[in-house]
């Protein structure tokens, strides 16, 4: 079984002590607080990292500022060449980097490798994007005038990421921002510092070949000092934050106070509707992965199953059988055949137990699971199904754990209402063979989520579409489509190529 040391050696990394990198230079700050990376499968330490101090953070941002002044002038296709080569290096090191994600975060090996593949896909997308940063041309109402809009790099982008996707979500932001001409300062979750350090090392290796050191920068540090400094820092015109809704509200307030931009990817409380005409075998396969993938620790995890009363019994029979099979394949995420790994930290186990207890108190009936698995390790919990009466308080709450709440419905209108009757609005899905039902679900009167799927689950979004949600999910959009516009500033330009000076709206001022 690979160890942290063997994986890092495979990646060509000799040292992980230091958690701040400015322009390719690792800052040796002996006075920084020590952070210990822990293996969630065992709760044993993997390595220690000396975190950045406020002075170190300032040095990182200053270097990113200096690099930005040159990087913004480099033609976008040339920036794309840098990203193309970064994608090549990620392909070369996909296996060890994916294994490190599994070791430090706890997701199974297939998902760890899949996360690195997502980074590679983003690089491919961004290379093409570097030649497609399009503006519009508009017709002027004034004779001999031309109007158009163009997009310019925004500046130094602050990226704050969560533990559940240690590397992929960084890439959604940083890779797109880089081809847009921005530089990036990354603050990862303190639960997964080694993944961030590994990515930074690979970035430095490619950046050195392209004279682009300082495009990607890293600062690992406490939320109370480094995180708050980023939110208040006017040198960072955009803060992209991925995390809980509660923290996201704070981020929005602090960044908004200085009139900065906040790109928020917050909580999800995602539902799958199973209509009475659904293909139940297809639905069961999708529900099982969407509810149990990453041990229920995805923002797109299916947490609510809204099932028609006429098929509820048949669906639950199949689903419980699938859950029983999945429970037998829990264990070390790096072991062959494992389907469910641990939760990321003890506090998430406590949240799981509290949610199960609250669900029971609110009239829920545990149909499967509901307990911990201490024989496997300190952070393992059973995949859990709980039948609930309508939308009780616990069903409206996001718990980062493999808990699936089952709610019954009788009409499609009621199912859509249940889907929408939660504060969050990230992902949603319906299983049906009815064109009318699927189109109703996708209509303006249907799902109110940023993602709406038919006959696939709520998780596993492709990078080509813009990712994000509404309501308490924050409204942000990352990854594909035109999400690149978040990282640029729009400029409307008007050119008078005549000799007169007509005013708009017919105004005369003589």
C-alpha positions in Angstrom: 0.0 0.0 0.0 1.5 3.4 -0.9 2.6 5.8 1.8 2.7 9.5 1.8 6.5 9.4 1.5 6.5 7.0 -1.4 3.8 9.0 -3.3 5.7 12.3 -2.8 8.9 10.6 -3.9 7.2 9.4 -7.0 6.1 13.0 -7.6 9.7 14.2 -7.2 9.0 16.1 -4.0 11.7 15.9 -1.3 10.2 18.2 1.3 6.7 19.2 2.5 7.6 21.3 5.5 6.7 24.7 4.1 3.2 25.8 3.2 3.8 29.0 1.3 5.1 29.4 -2.2 5.6 32.8 -3.9 6.7 32.8 -7.5 8.2 29.3 -7.3 10.1 30.1 -4.0 9.1 28.2 -0.9 9.1 30.5 2.1 10.9 29.1 5.2 9.1 30.8 8.1 10.2 29.1 11.3 7.7 31.1 13.3 4.7 29.7 11.5 2.2 27.4 13.2 2.7 23.7 12.6 -0.2 21.9 10.8 -0.2 18.1 10.9 -1.8 16.3 7.9 -3.7 13.2 9.1 -4.8 10.1 7.3 -8.6 9.9 7.8 -8.6 6.1 7.5 -6.5 5.8 10.6 -6.3 9.2 12.2 -2.5 8.8 12.1 -0.2 11.7 11.0 1.1 11.8 7.5 3.4 14.8 7.6 3.8 18.2 9.1 3.6 21.6 7.4 4.7 25.0 8.7 1.9 27.4 7.9 2.3 30.9 6.5 2.5 33.9 8.7 0.8 37.2 7.8 4.2 38.4 6.6 4.6 35.4 4.4 1.1 35.9 3.0 1.9 39.4 2.1 5.0 38.3 0.3 3.0 35.8 -1.7 0.4 38.4 -2.8 3.1 40.9 -3.7 4.9 38.4 -5.9 1.6 37.5 -7.6 1.0 41.2 -8.2 4.3 41.6 -9.9 3.8 38.6 -12.1 0.4 39.8 -13.1 1.8 43.0 -14.6 3.7 40.8 -17.1 1.3 37.9 -17.4 -1.7 40.1 -18.5 0.4 41.3 -21.5 1.2 37.8 -22.7 -1.0 36.8 -25.6 -3.8 34.5 -24.4 -2.8 31.7 -26.8 0.7 31.8 -25.3 -0.8 31.5 -21.8 -2.7 28.5 -23.2 0.6 26.8 -24.1 1.6 26.9 -20.5 -1.6 25.3 -19.5 -1.3 22.7 -22.2 2.1 21.6 -20.8 0.7 21.6 -17.3 -2.0 19.2 -18.5 0.8 17.0 -20.0 2.5 16.9 -16.6 -0.7 16.0 -14.8 -1.2 13.1 -17.2 2.3 11.9 -16.4 1.6 12.0 -12.6 -2.0 11.2 -12.5 -1.6 8.0 -10.6 0.6 9.2 -7.7 -1.3 12.5 -7.4 -4.6 10.6 -7.4 -3.3 8.2 -4.8 -2.3 11.2 -2.6 -5.8 12.6 -2.8 -7.2 9.2 -1.7 -4.7 8.9 1.1 -5.1 12.4 2.6 -8.8 13.0 1.9 -10.2 9.5 2.1 -12.0 9.1 -1.2 -11.6 5.8 -3.0 -8.8 5.4 -5.5 -11.0 5.5 -8.6 -12.4 8.9 -7.4 -8.9 10.2 -6.5 -7.7 9.4 -10.0 -10.9 10.8 -11.4 -10.2 14.1 -9.7 -6.9 14.4 -11.3 -8.5 13.5 -14.7 -10.9 16.4 -14.1 -7.8 18.7 -13.7 -6.5 17.4 -17.0 -9.9 17.9 -18.7 -9.9 21.5 -17.4 -6.5 22.1 -18.9 -7.7 20.8 -22.3 -10.8 23.1 -22.1 -8.7 26.1 -21.1 -6.2 25.7 -24.0 -9.1 26.0 -26.4 -10.6 28.8 -24.4 -7.4 30.8 -24.7 -8.3 31.5 -28.3 -12.0 32.1 -27.6 -12.2 35.0 -25.0 -14.8 36.6 -27.2 -16.5 40.0 -26.9 -19.4 41.4 -28.8 -19.8 44.0 -31.5 -22.9 46.3 -31.2 -24.4 48.7 -33.7 -24.2 52.3 -32.6 -27.1 54.7 -33.0 -24.7 57.4 -33.9 -23.3 57.6 -37.5 -19.6 56.9 -38.1 -19.3 55.2 -34.7 -18.4 51.6 -33.8 -19.2 49.9 -30.5 -17.7 46.7 -29.1 -16.9 45.1 -25.8 -13.7 43.4 -24.8 -12.5 41.4 -21.7 -9.3 42.2 -19.8 -7.6 40.2 -17.0 -9.0 41.0 -13.6 -5.9 40.8 -11.3 -4.7 38.5 -8.5 -7.5 35.9 -7.8 -7.9 34.5 -4.3 -9.0 30.8 -4.3 -10.1 29.2 -1.1 -11.0 25.5 -1.5 -12.7 22.8 0.6 -11.4 19.4 1.7 -13.6 17.2 -0.4 -12.1 18.0 -3.7 -8.5 18.8 -2.7 -7.2 19.6 -6.3 -10.0 19.6 -8.8 -11.9 22.7 -7.6 -8.6 24.6 -7.5 -8.2 23.8 -11.2 -11.7 25.0 -12.1 -10.6 28.4 -10.9 -6.9 28.6 -11.3 -6.6 27.1 -14.7 -9.4 29.2 -16.2 -8.1 32.4 -14.4 -4.6 31.8 -15.8 -5.6 31.7 -19.5 -7.7 34.8 -18.8 -4.4 36.6 -17.8 -4.8 36.5 -14.0 -2.4 35.2 -11.3 -3.7 33.1 -8.4 -3.2 32.8 -4.7 -4.5 29.5 -3.4 -5.5 28.7 0.2 -6.5 25.1 0.5 -8.4 23.4 3.3 -6.1 22.6 6.3 -7.3 19.0 6.1 -5.5 18.4 2.8 -2.2 20.4 2.7 -0.1 17.7 1.1 -2.3 17.6 -2.0 -1.9 21.4 -2.4 1.8 21.2 -1.9 2.1 18.5 -4.5 0.1 20.5 -7.1 2.2 23.6 -6.5 5.4 21.6 -7.1 4.1 20.4 -10.4 3.0 23.9 -11.4 6.4 25.3 -10.5 8.1 22.7 -12.7 6.1 23.7 -15.7 6.1 27.4 -14.9 9.9 27.5 -14.9 9.9 26.3 -18.5 7.5 29.1 -19.5 9.0 31.9 -17.5 5.7 31.9 -15.7 6.7 31.5 -12.0 4.3 33.5 -9.9 1.2 32.7 -11.9 0.2 30.0 -9.4 1.0 30.7 -5.7 0.2 28.9 -2.5 -0.5 29.9 1.0 -1.4 27.4 3.7 -2.5 29.1 6.9 -5.0 29.4 9.6 -8.5 30.7 8.7 -8.4 33.2 11.5 -5.3 35.0 10.1 -4.6 34.1 6.5 -8.2 33.4 5.5 -9.5 36.7 7.0 -6.6 38.6 5.4 -7.6 37.3 2.0 -11.2 38.4 2.5 -10.2 41.9 3.4 -7.4 42.3 0.9 -8.2 44.9 -1.8 -5.3 43.5 -3.9 -7.5 40.4 -4.5 -10.4 41.7 -6.7 -12.1 38.3 -6.7 -12.4 35.7 -3.9 -13.6 32.3 -5.1 -14.8 30.3 -2.0 -15.9 26.8 -1.8 -17.3 25.6 1.5 -20.3 25.7 3.8 -23.2 28.2 3.4 -22.5 29.5 6.9 -18.9 30.4 6.1 -20.0 31.6 2.6 -22.2 34.2 4.2 -19.3 35.6 6.1 -17.1 35.6 3.0 -19.8 37.5 1.0 -20.1 40.1 3.8 -16.4 40.6 4.2 -15.6 40.8 0.5 -18.7 42.9 -0.2 -17.6 45.5 2.4 -14.7 46.4 0.2 -16.8 46.1 -3.0 -14.8 43.1 -4.1 -16.3 40.1 -6.0 -17.2 36.9 -4.3 -17.7 33.7 -6.3 -19.5 31.3 -4.0 -19.9 27.5 -4.3 -21.7 26.6 -1.1 -24.0 23.9 0.3 -26.1 21.5 -1.6 -29.1 19.5 -0.4 -29.8 17.6 -3.6 -32.8 15.5 -4.5 -33.6 12.8 -7.0 -37.3 12.4 -8.0 -38.3 8.9 -9.0 -41.5 9.1 -11.0 -43.9 6.3 -11.2 -42.8 5.4 -14.8 -39.1 5.4 -14.0 -36.6 2.6 -14.9 -36.0 1.4 -11.4 -32.8 -0.5 -12.1 -31.3 2.6 -13.7 -32.5 4.7 -10.8 -31.0 2.4 -8.2 -27.5 2.5 -9.8 -27.6 6.3 -10.1 -28.9 6.8 -6.6 -26.3 4.5 -5.0 -23.3 6.3 -6.6 -24.8 9.8 -6.1 -25.6 9.1 -2.4 -22.5 7.1 -1.5 -19.7 8.5 -3.7 -17.0 10.2 -1.6 -18.8 8.7 1.4 -21.5 11.3 1.0 -19.1 14.3 1.1 -19.8 15.9 -2.2 -21.7 19.2 -2.5 -23.7 17.3 -5.2 -24.4 14.2 -3.1 -28.0 13.0 -3.3 -29.4 13.6 0.2 -33.1 13.4 -0.5 -35.0 10.7 -2.5 -38.4 11.9 -3.5 -40.2 8.7 -4.7 -43.7 8.1 -6.1 -45.8 6.1 -3.7 -46.7 3.5 -6.3 -43.0 2.5 -6.8 -41.6 3.3 -3.4 -41.7 -0.3 -2.0 -40.1 -1.8 -5.2 -37.4 0.9 -5.3 -36.5 0.7 -1.6 -36.2 -3.1 -1.9 -33.7 -2.8 -4.7 -31.9 0.1 -3.0 -31.5 -1.6 0.3 -30.0 -4.6 -1.5 -27.5 -2.3 -3.2 -26.6 -0.5 0.0 -26.0 -3.9 1.7 -23.5 -4.8 -1.1 -21.8 -1.4 -0.8 -21.5 -1.8 3.0 -19.5 -5.0 2.5 -17.0 -3.0 0.4 -16.1 -0.3 2.9 -12.5 0.1 4.0 -9.1 1.5 3.0 -9.7 3.8 0.1 -6.5 2.7 -1.6 -7.4 -1.0 -1.5 -8.7 -2.7 -4.6 -12.4 -3.0 -4.7 -13.3 -0.5 -1.9 -16.4 1.5 -2.7 -16.7 3.6 0.5 -13.9 5.2 2.5 -13.9 7.1 5.7 -15.3 10.5 6.5 -12.6 13.2 6.5 -12.4 13.9 10.2 -13.9 12.9 13.6 -16.2 16.0 13.6 -18.0 14.7 10.6 -18.7 11.4 12.3 -20.2 13.4 15.2 -22.3 15.3 12.7 -23.5 12.0 11.2 -24.6 10.6 14.5 -26.3 13.8 15.5 -28.2 13.9 12.2 -29.4 10.3 12.6 -30.5 11.0 16.2 -32.4 14.1 15.0 -34.0 12.3 12.2 -35.4 9.7 14.6 -36.6 12.4 16.9 -38.5 14.0 14.0 -40.3 10.8 13.2 -37.8 9.2 10.8 -37.5 5.4 10.4 -34.0 4.0 9.8 -34.3 1.5 6.9 -30.6 0.8 6.6 -27.4 1.7 8.5 -27.3 4.6 10.9 -24.2 3.4 12.9 -20.5 3.8 12.9 -18.0 1.1 11.8 -15.2 1.3 14.4 -13.8 -2.0 13.3 -12.8 -0.4 10.1 -11.3 2.7 11.5 -12.2 5.8 13.6 -14.0 7.7 10.8 -16.1 5.1 9.1 -19.9 5.2 9.1 -22.6 3.0 7.5 -24.4 4.1 4.4 -27.8 5.1 5.7 -31.4 5.3 4.5 -34.0 7.0 6.6 -37.7 7.3 5.6 -38.9 10.8 6.7 -42.3 12.5 6.9 -42.2 15.4 4.3 -39.7 18.1 4.8 -38.7 18.1 8.5 -35.9 20.3 9.8 -33.2 17.7 9.4 -34.2 17.0 5.8 -33.7 20.7 5.0 -30.2 20.6 6.4 -27.1 19.5 4.6 -25.1 16.9 6.5 -21.8 15.8 4.9 -22.3 12.1 5.4 -23.9 9.2 3.5 -27.4 9.7 4.7 -30.3 9.5 2.3 -33.7 10.8 3.4 -36.7 9.2 1.6 -39.9 11.2 1.1 -43.0 10.0 -0.6 -45.1 11.9 -3.1 -48.2 11.4 -5.2 -48.2 14.1 -8.0 -45.3 15.5 -10.1 -46.2 19.0 -8.9 -45.8 17.9 -5.3 -42.5 16.2 -6.1 -41.1 19.4 -7.7 -42.3 21.5 -4.8 -40.5 19.1 -2.4 -37.4 19.4 -4.5 -37.5 23.2 -4.2 -38.6 23.5 -0.6 -35.1 23.6 0.8 -32.7 26.6 1.2 -30.1 25.1 -1.1 -30.3 25.0 -4.9 -27.3 23.2 -6.3 -28.2 19.9 -8.1 -31.3 17.9 -8.9 -32.5 15.0 -11.0 -35.6 13.1 -12.1 -35.9 9.6 -13.3 -38.8 9.2 -15.7 -39.6 7.8 -19.2 -42.2 10.6 -19.7 -41.2 13.4 -22.0 -43.9 15.6 -20.4 -42.6 14.9 -16.9 -38.9 15.5 -17.8 -39.7 18.8 -19.6 -41.9 20.0 -16.8 -39.0 19.3 -14.4 -36.6 21.3 -16.6 -39.1 24.2 -17.2 -39.2 27.5 -15.4 -41.8 26.0 -13.2 -39.6 23.0 -12.4 -36.4 22.5 -10.5 -35.0 25.8 -9.1 -31.4 24.4 -9.0 -28.4 25.4 -11.0 -28.1 21.8 -12.2 -31.1 19.7 -13.4 -30.6 16.2 -14.8 -32.9 13.6 -16.4 -32.2 9.9 -15.8 -28.7 10.5 -14.3 -27.8 11.3 -10.7 -27.0 14.6 -9.1 -23.2 14.2 -8.9 -20.5 13.8 -11.4 -20.9 17.0 -13.4 -18.9 17.4 -16.6 -16.4 20.3 -16.9 -17.9 21.6 -20.1 -21.0 23.1 -18.3 -21.0 25.9 -15.8 -21.1 24.4 -12.3 -23.0 26.1 -9.5 -26.3 26.7 -7.9 -28.9 29.2 -6.6 -30.3 30.3 -3.2 -28.0 29.2 -0.3 -25.7 27.6 -2.7 -24.4 31.1 -3.5 -25.1 31.7 -7.1 -21.5 31.2 -8.3 -20.6 29.5 -11.6 -17.2 27.8 -12.2 -15.6 25.5 -14.8 -17.1 25.5 -18.3 -19.4 27.4 -20.5 -18.9 31.2 -20.0 -17.8 30.9 -16.4 -14.5 32.4 -17.5 -16.1 35.8 -17.4 -15.9 35.8 -13.6 -12.2 36.1 -13.9 -12.1 39.1 -16.2 -13.4 42.6 -16.4 -15.7 43.8 -19.2 -14.9 47.0 -21.1 -17.3 48.6 -23.5 -15.5 50.6 -26.2 -16.9 53.2 -28.6 -14.9 54.6 -31.5 -15.8 57.8 -33.5 -14.2 57.6 -36.9 -16.1 60.6 -38.3 -15.7 64.4 -38.0 -18.9 65.2 -36.2 -19.7 64.7 -32.5 -23.3 63.5 -32.3 -24.5 62.6 -28.8 -26.5 59.6 -27.8 -30.3 59.8 -27.3 -30.4 62.7 -29.7 -29.2 65.2 -27.1 -28.0 68.5 -28.4 -25.4 70.5 -26.3 -24.2 73.6 -28.2 
